[in-house]
Amino acid sequence: MVLGTGLEPVRPYGQRILSPQRLPFRHPSNTVNRKMKKQLIFNAKKQLFCKIFLLKLLMYLKCCNIKLSSLHMQM
C-alpha cells in the first residue's frame, strides 16, 4: 500500500512559494510621496501666484482711488 503523501505534507494550494512576503518588490510609497510632493509644490505656487496677483490688484485700485465697494456695485 502506497500513501498519498511522503515525508513532507501535501501543499494545500499547489506549488507556490512558501514565503511570498519576502519576495523583492518596490515599495509604492516612494512614488506616491513624490507625486504628493509635486502636487503640494504646485498648489503652493498657485496660491502664492494668487496672493501676489490680489496684492497687485489692491495696490492698483488704491493708486487709482477705487474702493472695492464701488467696484462691487458696478458689477
PyMOL Python script that loads the backbone (N, CA, C, O; Angstrom):
from pymol import cmd

cmd.read_pdbstr("""\
ATOM      1  N   MET A   1       0.843  -1.164   0.000  1.00  0.00           N
ATOM      2  CA  MET A   1       0.000   0.000   0.000  1.00  0.00           C
ATOM      3  C   MET A   1       0.893   1.233   0.000  1.00  0.00           C
ATOM      4  O   MET A   1       1.844   1.330   0.776  1.00  0.00           O
ATOM      5  N   VAL A   2       0.560   2.201  -0.911  1.00  0.00           N
ATOM      6  CA  VAL A   2       1.325   3.443  -1.030  1.00  0.00           C
ATOM      7  C   VAL A   2       0.452   4.589  -0.538  1.00  0.00           C
ATOM      8  O   VAL A   2      -0.685   4.751  -0.980  1.00  0.00           O
ATOM      9  N   LEU A   3       0.991   5.374   0.373  1.00  0.00           N
ATOM     10  CA  LEU A   3       0.238   6.519   0.891  1.00  0.00           C
ATOM     11  C   LEU A   3       0.296   7.682  -0.105  1.00  0.00           C
ATOM     12  O   LEU A   3       1.214   7.766  -0.921  1.00  0.00           O
ATOM     13  N   GLY A   4      -0.665   8.548  -0.031  1.00  0.00           N
ATOM     14  CA  GLY A   4      -0.718   9.710  -0.930  1.00  0.00           C
ATOM     15  C   GLY A   4       0.334  10.752  -0.605  1.00  0.00           C
ATOM     16  O   GLY A   4       0.665  11.577  -1.457  1.00  0.00           O
ATOM     17  N   THR A   5       0.861  10.732   0.591  1.00  0.00           N
ATOM     18  CA  THR A   5       1.864  11.707   0.971  1.00  0.00           C
ATOM     19  C   THR A   5       3.142  11.009   1.369  1.00  0.00           C
ATOM     20  O   THR A   5       3.144   9.853   1.791  1.00  0.00           O
ATOM     21  N   GLY A   6       4.234  11.746   1.225  1.00  0.00           N
ATOM     22  CA  GLY A   6       5.532  11.212   1.614  1.00  0.00           C
ATOM     23  C   GLY A   6       5.914  11.753   2.969  1.00  0.00           C
ATOM     24  O   GLY A   6       5.093  11.817   3.884  1.00  0.00           O
ATOM     25  N   LEU A   7       7.189  12.149   3.092  1.00  0.00           N
ATOM     26  CA  LEU A   7       7.664  12.690   4.356  1.00  0.00           C
ATOM     27  C   LEU A   7       7.197  14.124   4.576  1.00  0.00           C
ATOM     28  O   LEU A   7       7.035  14.561   5.715  1.00  0.00           O
ATOM     29  N   GLU A   8       6.981  14.853   3.483  1.00  0.00           N
ATOM     30  CA  GLU A   8       6.524  16.241   3.586  1.00  0.00           C
ATOM     31  C   GLU A   8       5.010  16.285   3.433  1.00  0.00           C
ATOM     32  O   GLU A   8       4.435  15.479   2.702  1.00  0.00           O
ATOM     33  N   PRO A   9       4.377  17.201   4.105  1.00  0.00           N
ATOM     34  CA  PRO A   9       2.915  17.293   3.955  1.00  0.00           C
ATOM     35  C   PRO A   9       2.532  17.830   2.574  1.00  0.00           C
ATOM     36  O   PRO A   9       3.314  18.518   1.918  1.00  0.00           O
ATOM     37  N   VAL A  10       1.351  17.510   2.166  1.00  0.00           N
ATOM     38  CA  VAL A  10       0.841  17.992   0.874  1.00  0.00           C
ATOM     39  C   VAL A  10       0.574  19.483   0.980  1.00  0.00           C
ATOM     40  O   VAL A  10       0.038  19.958   1.982  1.00  0.00           O
ATOM     41  N   ARG A  11       0.952  20.221  -0.065  1.00  0.00           N
ATOM     42  CA  ARG A  11       0.702  21.670  -0.075  1.00  0.00           C
ATOM     43  C   ARG A  11      -0.775  21.909  -0.377  1.00  0.00           C
ATOM     44  O   ARG A  11      -1.294  21.400  -1.370  1.00  0.00           O
ATOM     45  N   PRO A  12      -1.453  22.678   0.469  1.00  0.00           N
ATOM     46  CA  PRO A  12      -2.888  22.860   0.265  1.00  0.00           C
ATOM     47  C   PRO A  12      -3.237  23.698  -0.965  1.00  0.00           C
ATOM     48  O   PRO A  12      -4.337  23.567  -1.500  1.00  0.00           O
ATOM     49  N   TYR A  13      -2.315  24.562  -1.425  1.00  0.00           N
ATOM     50  CA  TYR A  13      -2.617  25.433  -2.563  1.00  0.00           C
ATOM     51  C   TYR A  13      -1.738  25.120  -3.756  1.00  0.00           C
ATOM     52  O   TYR A  13      -1.502  26.005  -4.578  1.00  0.00           O
ATOM     53  N   GLY A  14      -1.261  23.939  -3.881  1.00  0.00           N
ATOM     54  CA  GLY A  14      -0.434  23.569  -5.019  1.00  0.00           C
ATOM     55  C   GLY A  14       0.985  24.080  -4.875  1.00  0.00           C
ATOM     56  O   GLY A  14       1.437  24.375  -3.768  1.00  0.00           O
ATOM     57  N   GLN A  15       1.684  24.182  -5.985  1.00  0.00           N
ATOM     58  CA  GLN A  15       3.067  24.642  -5.980  1.00  0.00           C
ATOM     59  C   GLN A  15       3.109  26.169  -5.934  1.00  0.00           C
ATOM     60  O   GLN A  15       2.738  26.830  -6.904  1.00  0.00           O
ATOM     61  N   ARG A  16       3.547  26.714  -4.843  1.00  0.00           N
ATOM     62  CA  ARG A  16       3.735  28.156  -4.730  1.00  0.00           C
ATOM     63  C   ARG A  16       4.853  28.400  -3.736  1.00  0.00           C
ATOM     64  O   ARG A  16       5.218  27.516  -2.961  1.00  0.00           O
ATOM     65  N   ILE A  17       5.390  29.602  -3.767  1.00  0.00           N
ATOM     66  CA  ILE A  17       6.486  29.932  -2.870  1.00  0.00           C
ATOM     67  C   ILE A  17       5.972  29.947  -1.424  1.00  0.00           C
ATOM     68  O   ILE A  17       4.857  30.395  -1.156  1.00  0.00           O
ATOM     69  N   LEU A  18       6.783  29.460  -0.521  1.00  0.00           N
ATOM     70  CA  LEU A  18       6.328  29.333   0.860  1.00  0.00           C
ATOM     71  C   LEU A  18       6.297  30.656   1.609  1.00  0.00           C
ATOM     72  O   LEU A  18       5.520  30.818   2.550  1.00  0.00           O
ATOM     73  N   SER A  19       7.142  31.612   1.197  1.00  0.00           N
ATOM     74  CA  SER A  19       7.181  32.903   1.894  1.00  0.00           C
ATOM     75  C   SER A  19       7.048  34.048   0.877  1.00  0.00           C
ATOM     76  O   SER A  19       8.037  34.720   0.583  1.00  0.00           O
ATOM     77  N   PRO A  20       5.858  34.278   0.343  1.00  0.00           N
ATOM     78  CA  PRO A  20       5.702  35.324  -0.676  1.00  0.00           C
ATOM     79  C   PRO A  20       5.960  36.732  -0.144  1.00  0.00           C
ATOM     80  O   PRO A  20       6.308  37.623  -0.919  1.00  0.00           O
ATOM     81  N   GLN A  21       5.795  36.951   1.169  1.00  0.00           N
ATOM     82  CA  GLN A  21       6.020  38.284   1.709  1.00  0.00           C
ATOM     83  C   GLN A  21       7.495  38.668   1.663  1.00  0.00           C
ATOM     84  O   GLN A  21       7.819  39.842   1.840  1.00  0.00           O
ATOM     85  N   ARG A  22       8.385  37.731   1.434  1.00  0.00           N
ATOM     86  CA  ARG A  22       9.809  38.041   1.366  1.00  0.00           C
ATOM     87  C   ARG A  22      10.305  38.265  -0.056  1.00  0.00           C
ATOM     88  O   ARG A  22      11.495  38.502  -0.264  1.00  0.00           O
ATOM     89  N   LEU A  23       9.434  38.195  -1.012  1.00  0.00           N
ATOM     90  CA  LEU A  23       9.843  38.449  -2.394  1.00  0.00           C
ATOM     91  C   LEU A  23      10.279  39.899  -2.540  1.00  0.00           C
ATOM     92  O   LEU A  23       9.700  40.775  -1.898  1.00  0.00           O
ATOM     93  N   PRO A  24      11.288  40.179  -3.371  1.00  0.00           N
ATOM     94  CA  PRO A  24      11.689  41.579  -3.558  1.00  0.00           C
ATOM     95  C   PRO A  24      10.608  42.351  -4.316  1.00  0.00           C
ATOM     96  O   PRO A  24      10.055  41.862  -5.301  1.00  0.00           O
ATOM     97  N   PHE A  25      10.324  43.531  -3.854  1.00  0.00           N
ATOM     98  CA  PHE A  25       9.333  44.380  -4.517  1.00  0.00           C
ATOM     99  C   PHE A  25       9.694  45.827  -4.264  1.00  0.00           C
ATOM    100  O   PHE A  25      10.423  46.146  -3.325  1.00  0.00           O
ATOM    101  N   ARG A  26       9.179  46.694  -5.107  1.00  0.00           N
ATOM    102  CA  ARG A  26       9.397  48.122  -4.952  1.00  0.00           C
ATOM    103  C   ARG A  26       8.246  48.694  -4.157  1.00  0.00           C
ATOM    104  O   ARG A  26       7.083  48.557  -4.537  1.00  0.00           O
ATOM    105  N   HIS A  27       8.573  49.331  -3.059  1.00  0.00           N
ATOM    106  CA  HIS A  27       7.541  49.887  -2.201  1.00  0.00           C
ATOM    107  C   HIS A  27       6.893  51.077  -2.891  1.00  0.00           C
ATOM    108  O   HIS A  27       7.600  52.001  -3.294  1.00  0.00           O
ATOM    109  N   PRO A  28       5.569  51.088  -3.041  1.00  0.00           N
ATOM    110  CA  PRO A  28       4.897  52.161  -3.780  1.00  0.00           C
ATOM    111  C   PRO A  28       4.874  53.506  -3.058  1.00  0.00           C
ATOM    112  O   PRO A  28       4.562  54.525  -3.674  1.00  0.00           O
ATOM    113  N   SER A  29       5.195  53.528  -1.778  1.00  0.00           N
ATOM    114  CA  SER A  29       5.079  54.787  -1.044  1.00  0.00           C
ATOM    115  C   SER A  29       6.046  55.840  -1.560  1.00  0.00           C
ATOM    116  O   SER A  29       5.752  57.032  -1.471  1.00  0.00           O
ATOM    117  N   ASN A  30       7.205  55.430  -2.103  1.00  0.00           N
ATOM    118  CA  ASN A  30       8.160  56.407  -2.627  1.00  0.00           C
ATOM    119  C   ASN A  30       7.570  57.165  -3.812  1.00  0.00           C
ATOM    120  O   ASN A  30       7.692  58.387  -3.886  1.00  0.00           O
ATOM    121  N   THR A  31       6.934  56.456  -4.731  1.00  0.00           N
ATOM    122  CA  THR A  31       6.347  57.127  -5.893  1.00  0.00           C
ATOM    123  C   THR A  31       5.137  57.951  -5.475  1.00  0.00           C
ATOM    124  O   THR A  31       4.915  59.038  -6.007  1.00  0.00           O
ATOM    125  N   VAL A  32       4.358  57.447  -4.533  1.00  0.00           N
ATOM    126  CA  VAL A  32       3.186  58.193  -4.052  1.00  0.00           C
ATOM    127  C   VAL A  32       3.646  59.473  -3.368  1.00  0.00           C
ATOM    128  O   VAL A  32       3.089  60.544  -3.608  1.00  0.00           O
ATOM    129  N   ASN A  33       4.663  59.364  -2.517  1.00  0.00           N
ATOM    130  CA  ASN A  33       5.176  60.542  -1.826  1.00  0.00           C
ATOM    131  C   ASN A  33       5.718  61.565  -2.817  1.00  0.00           C
ATOM    132  O   ASN A  33       5.514  62.766  -2.642  1.00  0.00           O
ATOM    133  N   ARG A  34       6.405  61.099  -3.852  1.00  0.00           N
ATOM    134  CA  ARG A  34       6.943  62.004  -4.863  1.00  0.00           C
ATOM    135  C   ARG A  34       5.819  62.747  -5.586  1.00  0.00           C
ATOM    136  O   ARG A  34       5.908  63.954  -5.812  1.00  0.00           O
ATOM    137  N   LYS A  35       4.770  62.022  -5.943  1.00  0.00           N
ATOM    138  CA  LYS A  35       3.633  62.649  -6.628  1.00  0.00           C
ATOM    139  C   LYS A  35       2.932  63.645  -5.708  1.00  0.00           C
ATOM    140  O   LYS A  35       2.554  64.736  -6.137  1.00  0.00           O
ATOM    141  N   MET A  36       2.760  63.263  -4.436  1.00  0.00           N
ATOM    142  CA  MET A  36       2.111  64.170  -3.487  1.00  0.00           C
ATOM    143  C   MET A  36       2.955  65.424  -3.274  1.00  0.00           C
ATOM    144  O   MET A  36       2.419  66.527  -3.162  1.00  0.00           O
ATOM    145  N   LYS A  37       4.278  65.251  -3.218  1.00  0.00           N
ATOM    146  CA  LYS A  37       5.167  66.394  -3.026  1.00  0.00           C
ATOM    147  C   LYS A  37       5.072  67.346  -4.207  1.00  0.00           C
ATOM    148  O   LYS A  37       5.018  68.562  -4.020  1.00  0.00           O
ATOM    149  N   LYS A  38       5.052  66.799  -5.440  1.00  0.00           N
ATOM    150  CA  LYS A  38       4.907  67.645  -6.623  1.00  0.00           C
ATOM    151  C   LYS A  38       3.583  68.396  -6.598  1.00  0.00           C
ATOM    152  O   LYS A  38       3.526  69.578  -6.937  1.00  0.00           O
ATOM    153  N   GLN A  39       2.515  67.703  -6.194  1.00  0.00           N
ATOM    154  CA  GLN A  39       1.199  68.335  -6.135  1.00  0.00           C
ATOM    155  C   GLN A  39       1.171  69.432  -5.085  1.00  0.00           C
ATOM    156  O   GLN A  39       0.592  70.494  -5.316  1.00  0.00           O
ATOM    157  N   LEU A  40       1.789  69.190  -3.934  1.00  0.00           N
ATOM    158  CA  LEU A  40       1.834  70.205  -2.880  1.00  0.00           C
ATOM    159  C   LEU A  40       2.618  71.432  -3.332  1.00  0.00           C
ATOM    160  O   LEU A  40       2.212  72.563  -3.066  1.00  0.00           O
ATOM    161  N   ILE A  41       3.745  71.211  -4.016  1.00  0.00           N
ATOM    162  CA  ILE A  41       4.539  72.327  -4.522  1.00  0.00           C
ATOM    163  C   ILE A  41       3.738  73.121  -5.550  1.00  0.00           C
ATOM    164  O   ILE A  41       3.747  74.352  -5.538  1.00  0.00           O
ATOM    165  N   PHE A  42       3.046  72.408  -6.441  1.00  0.00           N
ATOM    166  CA  PHE A  42       2.228  73.077  -7.454  1.00  0.00           C
ATOM    167  C   PHE A  42       1.142  73.918  -6.802  1.00  0.00           C
ATOM    168  O   PHE A  42       0.913  75.060  -7.199  1.00  0.00           O
ATOM    169  N   ASN A  43       0.468  73.349  -5.793  1.00  0.00           N
ATOM    170  CA  ASN A  43      -0.600  74.086  -5.104  1.00  0.00           C
ATOM    171  C   ASN A  43      -0.052  75.307  -4.367  1.00  0.00           C
ATOM    172  O   ASN A  43      -0.681  76.365  -4.357  1.00  0.00           O
ATOM    173  N   ALA A  44       1.121  75.156  -3.752  1.00  0.00           N
ATOM    174  CA  ALA A  44       1.733  76.280  -3.043  1.00  0.00           C
ATOM    175  C   ALA A  44       2.092  77.401  -4.013  1.00  0.00           C
ATOM    176  O   ALA A  44       1.887  78.576  -3.709  1.00  0.00           O
ATOM    177  N   LYS A  45       2.628  77.041  -5.178  1.00  0.00           N
ATOM    178  CA  LYS A  45       2.967  78.055  -6.190  1.00  0.00           C
ATOM    179  C   LYS A  45       1.715  78.754  -6.698  1.00  0.00           C
ATOM    180  O   LYS A  45       1.713  79.966  -6.915  1.00  0.00           O
ATOM    181  N   LYS A  46       0.648  77.979  -6.887  1.00  0.00           N
ATOM    182  CA  LYS A  46      -0.608  78.560  -7.363  1.00  0.00           C
ATOM    183  C   LYS A  46      -1.180  79.523  -6.335  1.00  0.00           C
ATOM    184  O   LYS A  46      -1.651  80.604  -6.689  1.00  0.00           O
ATOM    185  N   GLN A  47      -1.141  79.136  -5.062  1.00  0.00           N
ATOM    186  CA  GLN A  47      -1.636  80.016  -4.008  1.00  0.00           C
ATOM    187  C   GLN A  47      -0.796  81.284  -3.908  1.00  0.00           C
ATOM    188  O   GLN A  47      -1.332  82.377  -3.727  1.00  0.00           O
ATOM    189  N   LEU A  48       0.516  81.135  -4.025  1.00  0.00           N
ATOM    190  CA  LEU A  48       1.399  82.296  -3.970  1.00  0.00           C
ATOM    191  C   LEU A  48       1.122  83.232  -5.139  1.00  0.00           C
ATOM    192  O   LEU A  48       1.087  84.450  -4.965  1.00  0.00           O
ATOM    193  N   PHE A  49       0.924  82.669  -6.331  1.00  0.00           N
ATOM    194  CA  PHE A  49       0.610  83.485  -7.504  1.00  0.00           C
ATOM    195  C   PHE A  49      -0.686  84.256  -7.289  1.00  0.00           C
ATOM    196  O   PHE A  49      -0.772  85.442  -7.607  1.00  0.00           O
ATOM    197  N   CYS A  50      -1.695  83.575  -6.747  1.00  0.00           N
ATOM    198  CA  CYS A  50      -2.981  84.239  -6.497  1.00  0.00           C
ATOM    199  C   CYS A  50      -2.841  85.363  -5.479  1.00  0.00           C
ATOM    200  O   CYS A  50      -3.431  86.431  -5.646  1.00  0.00           O
ATOM    201  N   LYS A  51      -2.062  85.130  -4.422  1.00  0.00           N
ATOM    202  CA  LYS A  51      -1.869  86.165  -3.412  1.00  0.00           C
ATOM    203  C   LYS A  51      -1.140  87.372  -3.996  1.00  0.00           C
ATOM    204  O   LYS A  51      -1.514  88.515  -3.732  1.00  0.00           O
ATOM    205  N   ILE A  52      -0.109  87.118  -4.783  1.00  0.00           N
ATOM    206  CA  ILE A  52       0.628  88.226  -5.412  1.00  0.00           C
ATOM    207  C   ILE A  52      -0.278  88.995  -6.358  1.00  0.00           C
ATOM    208  O   ILE A  52      -0.252  90.225  -6.387  1.00  0.00           O
ATOM    209  N   PHE A  53      -1.079  88.272  -7.133  1.00  0.00           N
ATOM    210  CA  PHE A  53      -2.000  88.929  -8.060  1.00  0.00           C
ATOM    211  C   PHE A  53      -2.988  89.814  -7.310  1.00  0.00           C
ATOM    212  O   PHE A  53      -3.236  90.951  -7.710  1.00  0.00           O
ATOM    213  N   LEU A  54      -3.556  89.289  -6.218  1.00  0.00           N
ATOM    214  CA  LEU A  54      -4.520  90.079  -5.450  1.00  0.00           C
ATOM    215  C   LEU A  54      -3.872  91.296  -4.802  1.00  0.00           C
ATOM    216  O   LEU A  54      -4.478  92.367  -4.754  1.00  0.00           O
ATOM    217  N   LEU A  55      -2.649  91.143  -4.303  1.00  0.00           N
ATOM    218  CA  LEU A  55      -1.943  92.294  -3.727  1.00  0.00           C
ATOM    219  C   LEU A  55      -1.680  93.367  -4.772  1.00  0.00           C
ATOM    220  O   LEU A  55      -1.844  94.557  -4.502  1.00  0.00           O
ATOM    221  N   LYS A  56      -1.273  92.947  -5.963  1.00  0.00           N
ATOM    222  CA  LYS A  56      -1.026  93.920  -7.038  1.00  0.00           C
ATOM    223  C   LYS A  56      -2.323  94.600  -7.454  1.00  0.00           C
ATOM    224  O   LYS A  56      -2.340  95.798  -7.737  1.00  0.00           O
ATOM    225  N   LEU A  57      -3.404  93.835  -7.489  1.00  0.00           N
ATOM    226  CA  LEU A  57      -4.702  94.415  -7.843  1.00  0.00           C
ATOM    227  C   LEU A  57      -5.136  95.434  -6.795  1.00  0.00           C
ATOM    228  O   LEU A  57      -5.607  96.518  -7.137  1.00  0.00           O
ATOM    229  N   LEU A  58      -4.977  95.084  -5.516  1.00  0.00           N
ATOM    230  CA  LEU A  58      -5.345  96.027  -4.459  1.00  0.00           C
ATOM    231  C   LEU A  58      -4.473  97.275  -4.496  1.00  0.00           C
ATOM    232  O   LEU A  58      -4.964  98.379  -4.260  1.00  0.00           O
ATOM    233  N   MET A  59      -3.182  97.112  -4.789  1.00  0.00           N
ATOM    234  CA  MET A  59      -2.294  98.276  -4.894  1.00  0.00           C
ATOM    235  C   MET A  59      -2.716  99.159  -6.057  1.00  0.00           C
ATOM    236  O   MET A  59      -2.688 100.385  -5.949  1.00  0.00           O
ATOM    237  N   TYR A  60      -3.106  98.546  -7.167  1.00  0.00           N
ATOM    238  CA  TYR A  60      -3.557  99.311  -8.326  1.00  0.00           C
ATOM    239  C   TYR A  60      -4.841 100.067  -8.004  1.00  0.00           C
ATOM    240  O   TYR A  60      -4.976 101.243  -8.343  1.00  0.00           O
ATOM    241  N   LEU A  61      -5.775  99.396  -7.353  1.00  0.00           N
ATOM    242  CA  LEU A  61      -7.026 100.051  -7.007  1.00  0.00           C
ATOM    243  C   LEU A  61      -6.798 101.195  -6.019  1.00  0.00           C
ATOM    244  O   LEU A  61      -7.473 102.222  -6.086  1.00  0.00           O
ATOM    245  N   LYS A  62      -5.851 101.014  -5.111  1.00  0.00           N
ATOM    246  CA  LYS A  62      -5.541 102.069  -4.148  1.00  0.00           C
ATOM    247  C   LYS A  62      -4.915 103.272  -4.850  1.00  0.00           C
ATOM    248  O   LYS A  62      -5.211 104.421  -4.521  1.00  0.00           O
ATOM    249  N   CYS A  63      -4.046 102.994  -5.819  1.00  0.00           N
ATOM    250  CA  CYS A  63      -3.425 104.090  -6.578  1.00  0.00           C
ATOM    251  C   CYS A  63      -4.459 104.871  -7.379  1.00  0.00           C
ATOM    252  O   CYS A  63      -4.337 106.084  -7.546  1.00  0.00           O
ATOM    253  N   CYS A  64      -5.459 104.184  -7.865  1.00  0.00           N
ATOM    254  CA  CYS A  64      -6.494 104.831  -8.682  1.00  0.00           C
ATOM    255  C   CYS A  64      -7.637 105.364  -7.829  1.00  0.00           C
ATOM    256  O   CYS A  64      -8.616 105.879  -8.370  1.00  0.00           O
ATOM    257  N   ASN A  65      -7.537 105.255  -6.522  1.00  0.00           N
ATOM    258  CA  ASN A  65      -8.579 105.691  -5.588  1.00  0.00           C
ATOM    259  C   ASN A  65      -9.924 105.026  -5.879  1.00  0.00           C
ATOM    260  O   ASN A  65     -10.971 105.672  -5.821  1.00  0.00           O
ATOM    261  N   ILE A  66      -9.885 103.757  -6.184  1.00  0.00           N
ATOM    262  CA  ILE A  66     -11.115 102.996  -6.421  1.00  0.00           C
ATOM    263  C   ILE A  66     -11.373 102.146  -5.189  1.00  0.00           C
ATOM    264  O   ILE A  66     -10.500 101.401  -4.744  1.00  0.00           O
ATOM    265  N   LYS A  67     -12.560 102.260  -4.646  1.00  0.00           N
ATOM    266  CA  LYS A  67     -12.910 101.466  -3.477  1.00  0.00           C
ATOM    267  C   LYS A  67     -13.546 100.170  -3.921  1.00  0.00           C
ATOM    268  O   LYS A  67     -14.226 100.113  -4.945  1.00  0.00           O
ATOM    269  N   LEU A  68     -13.320  99.138  -3.144  1.00  0.00           N
ATOM    270  CA  LEU A  68     -13.881  97.826  -3.503  1.00  0.00           C
ATOM    271  C   LEU A  68     -15.398  97.836  -3.475  1.00  0.00           C
ATOM    272  O   LEU A  68     -16.024  97.136  -4.271  1.00  0.00           O
ATOM    273  N   SER A  69     -16.011  98.604  -2.586  1.00  0.00           N
ATOM    274  CA  SER A  69     -17.480  98.632  -2.529  1.00  0.00           C
ATOM    275  C   SER A  69     -18.065  99.225  -3.808  1.00  0.00           C
ATOM    276  O   SER A  69     -19.079  98.742  -4.312  1.00  0.00           O
ATOM    277  N   SER A  70     -17.425 100.275  -4.337  1.00  0.00           N
ATOM    278  CA  SER A  70     -17.929 100.867  -5.581  1.00  0.00           C
ATOM    279  C   SER A  70     -17.681  99.923  -6.755  1.00  0.00           C
ATOM    280  O   SER A  70     -18.473  99.881  -7.696  1.00  0.00           O
ATOM    281  N   LEU A  71     -16.596  99.176  -6.702  1.00  0.00           N
ATOM    282  CA  LEU A  71     -16.302  98.218  -7.764  1.00  0.00           C
ATOM    283  C   LEU A  71     -17.320  97.087  -7.741  1.00  0.00           C
ATOM    284  O   LEU A  71     -17.730  96.594  -8.792  1.00  0.00           O
ATOM    285  N   HIS A  72     -17.723  96.682  -6.559  1.00  0.00           N
ATOM    286  CA  HIS A  72     -18.703  95.597  -6.432  1.00  0.00           C
ATOM    287  C   HIS A  72     -20.072  96.041  -6.940  1.00  0.00           C
ATOM    288  O   HIS A  72     -20.788  95.241  -7.542  1.00  0.00           O
ATOM    289  N   MET A  73     -20.449  97.291  -6.713  1.00  0.00           N
ATOM    290  CA  MET A  73     -21.740  97.792  -7.143  1.00  0.00           C
ATOM    291  C   MET A  73     -21.830  97.901  -8.664  1.00  0.00           C
ATOM    292  O   MET A  73     -22.917  97.782  -9.229  1.00  0.00           O
ATOM    293  N   GLN A  74     -20.697  98.125  -9.330  1.00  0.00           N
ATOM    294  CA  GLN A  74     -20.723  98.275 -10.779  1.00  0.00           C
ATOM    295  C   GLN A  74     -20.951  96.955 -11.477  1.00  0.00           C
ATOM    296  O   GLN A  74     -21.439  96.939 -12.607  1.00  0.00           O
ATOM    297  N   MET A  75     -20.617  95.853 -10.846  1.00  0.00           N
ATOM    298  CA  MET A  75     -20.752  94.552 -11.479  1.00  0.00           C
ATOM    299  C   MET A  75     -22.148  94.107 -11.432  1.00  0.00           C
ATOM    300  O   MET A  75     -22.467  93.022 -11.920  1.00  0.00           O
TER     301      MET A  75
END
""", "prot")
cmd.dss("prot")
cmd.show_as("cartoon", "prot")
cmd.util.cbc("prot")
cmd.orient("prot")
